[in-house]
Amino acid sequence: MSYLKPLFRHPKLPKNKLGYTQKEYEGSLSTLCAGCGHDSISAAIVQACFEMSVEPHKVAKISGIGCSSKTPTYFLGNSHGFNSVHGRMPSVATGASMANKDMVYFGVSGDGDSASIGMGQFVHVIRRNLNMVYIVMNNGCYGLTKGQDSATADQGSRSKAGSVNPFQAIDLASLAIELGATFVAQSFSGDKQQLVPLIKAAMHHKGFAFLNVISPCVTFNNNPGSTKSYDYVREHIEATSTLDFVPEMPEIKTNYEKGKSTRVAMHDGTLIQLNKLATDWNPEDRVSVANALQHARTKNEILTGLLYVNTEWKDLHGTLSTCSTPLNKLKEDKLCPGTEALKEINAGYR
Amino acid sequence: MTKAVNDFIIRFANVNGTGSASANYLFAKAIFRMGIPVTPKNIFPSNIQGLPTWYEVRVSEKGYLGRREGIDILVSVNPQSMAQDVKSVKPGGYFMYDSTKKLPAPYFREDIHYLGVPMMEMSNEAFSDPRKRQLLKNIIYVGALAKLLNMDYSEIEKLVGEQFEGKQQLIDANIQALKLGMDYVEANFQYPLNFHLERRNLIKDKILVDGNTACGLGAVYGGATVMAWYPITPSTSVAEAFEHYCEEYRTDPETGEKRFAIIQAEDELAAMGMVIGANWNGARGFTATSGPGVSLMNEFLGLAYFAEVPAVLVDVQRTGPSTGMPTRTQQSDILLAAYASHGDTKHVLLFPATPHECFEMTAESFDLAERLQTPIMVMTDLDLGMNDHISEPFHWDQKRKYDRGKVLNAEELEHIGRFGRYLDVDGDGIPYRTYPGTHPTKGSFFTRGTSRDEYAAYTEDGAAYKRNMDRLMLKWETAKKIVPKAHLYQKENKSEVGILFYGTSTFSAEEAKDIMEYNEIMVDAIRIKAFPFGEEVVQFIHSHSTVFVIEQNRDAQLRSMMIMELDTNPAKLIPILNYDGMPITADAIKNQILKHLNLENTQHHELSKTAL
């Protein structure tokens, strides 16, 4: 168990635009191990939703199976959640999104759930550019079955029991970019300052927003020799940018040096301002991003920040030209062609 | 020579991918338009082009729609299968062939008639385009048959006009080909043959359509908005029909906006996941697949059962196991579907027998799925799904409303106190649910495949788990009362022997019953329309000493389910089976039943007390 939540709340807790305190965005008590990176990510989601004044019931949380997939119980307690089956979260999220386009969909998955059993669905949900936030809480191991290597464990990484992983790692961020994901970010569960604005920006992205968050497993993969331990990640992290998410701001007052900063306008009029740290990198150019990731890998660096964003491509609803009313709100009058039409149809088969 | 008016079987032997399907359909549809009951069946290979394919048309004045053994007329346009085709003709029957090439001597039989028509030669002379020559060769044999069988030429002409509306050149070419065939017969043969047609008025307002089209249309009428599917024979045309009718009736003519979403998924697992996600979020979603797809969907079916999410699956069954015979029919997914997924699970199945029922049951399945909050599987098959059948027309009551089941809205949530997603408030085992996004602070819950208590909180408490499993059984009892009732063929029992059947075994079972009655062997009959079995099924079995269970699989799957689910003696349920991939015939049913009864007579004297 991570921590205990006091029931008492100070009456003067800050409230957001909707009049909710952060409490309205929390979930039940986490049953993950104390110090688990996943709890930090849950907390970042809570903070992002609170600060953005998202109506909690307009969010749906969907997950697969594993430690990461348990977390939707631990945030946004006033939202519907669906802990589905292993590796199949993307399909459930796809169906849910088709039913109601007016909600925010949080998909939570892990490295086992996405990079192994759910690889097929991960790949195809990207292809369709489903409008959702897809977070992989990536710890390089199967925590819930006691620490086996996962497909994102780096080659040569040492497990707690001392064995060395002989296989190449699947790099989910590179893969997502290769597949045409329209928003790809990478972060570290221990870096809330970076993670919170990334989650906010992801929620505003109309399309598939992928966040690969390195999230150390304190129990099974935090040992010397592991490349997903807190110590290793802190030493090898390399930020591409610092990022500000600027909701509904017509004018940006902060000064930025040309060539070092870039702004990306989202569909809903919000802006992302990126202060670039890597020089030869352009977040709207897939080739540049793919190169930056490859270079970082050769140097054993973990590149974080918003890596790539594309606001041009249609999301799945756009591709399918679905009507503006959510499909789950349509009634008989809009769905059933009626008896007269059926008479004509019958006549066509005579 | 005996005359057979409106009662014969004609089989066309073609090469797959040569355009024969539309010519053969033209032939069958013209008979339908002459008011005569007709059943065409496509017997096709798992191949796109090149392998043998057959099209069998049964004409039956008495209206029997099942398959019958024995071919009276064979139209041979495929040299590959000619040896076997010649053998398949009944003594006294006809073998029509393309006499452009001389028929090899071994293919001559003393006991059948030969009708050589130089189809290719005539087509080559009349048409220059190679593709047209190929296609119109098929129309030439339709023309020849029109004369030989006394078909109403005006009906054929009309159909050609409808098919190629607006394309006068094609109409002219087809008419020319038809006339070539007709003229050749007039000049060379005596006509009509002893097998021939006479106009009747037996069709009334019935329609000729395949079951998959009916399922797709039923889903449109039933209010499905999300369809996720993965291509698989023989179910693909369900998705195509759904899309076709959605495009026509659910697309805004001005904006082009669509009131539906169709996704071709990456596999059947994802297809079912999407269906569950959509239904969880308050839309009516469905998928269509066949046995191999149902195998893959087992995981999600278990989730939907346990987490109580509505879902609709149309299973167009084909011959299993594994890849089996993908283009042949069977009723062999019944057990798999009924108990799909690990753990204690049971699923509601519907068994349509006609396109009319495919339409009606698919539409109804959405009501049942939402009422019962569980997957509903519509168990059709390749024979029903992909072949045209004469059927009652589709029917829809304009006043009909969808039954969306027990769903709480925001206002109701304000007034009910604590919401328990899995709380049995009404005592029928069906709890209340909420859609995501209903209320800012009330009614949210966590859906999961793990055990939970009445308030949807995760629990490993054995007592809570058991309460939940018992409630699911109570819900199953509720299902028995609301699924379609079995059809009884008699008001009161007339015999101690009964026959029981479902789905596409119906046509041949009814015909077998008639044949037996003609021979003064009386049997009672019941047609199952759903699983779980209702009280009327229990009564039927209990009130007969022997019940023949007719089905199209090796393991007598429905019989097994009856033994498992009903308090009945297995010895009284006698399996009558057919599992060669072809639709079951009345003769096969009758012969198996008679064989069994004779055996019984020699062993058990008490059976002589029955009406038999």
Interface residues (C-beta under 8 A of the other chain):
Chain A: E24 E55 P56 H57 K58 A60 I62 P72 T73 G77 N78 S79 H80 G81 F82 N83 S84 V85 R88 P90 S91 V92 A93 T94 G95 A96 S97 M98 A99 N100 D102 M103 G120 Q121 V123 H124 R128 L316 H317 L320 S321 T322 C323 S324 L327 N328 L330 K331 E332 K334 L335 C336 P337 G338 T339 A341 L342 I345 N346 Y349 R350
Chain B: D205 K206 I207 L208 V209 L217 V220 Y221 G223 T225 V226 A228 Y245 Y249 R250 D252 T255 G256 E257 K258 R259 F260 A261 I262 I263 A265 E266 D267 L269 A270 A271 M272 G273 M274 V275 I276 G277 A278 N279 W280 N281 G282 A283 G285 E299 F300 L303 P393 F394 H395 W396 D397 Q398 R400 K401 Y402 T434 Y435 P436 G437 T438 H439 P440 T441 S444 F445 F446 T447 R448 G449 T450 Y458
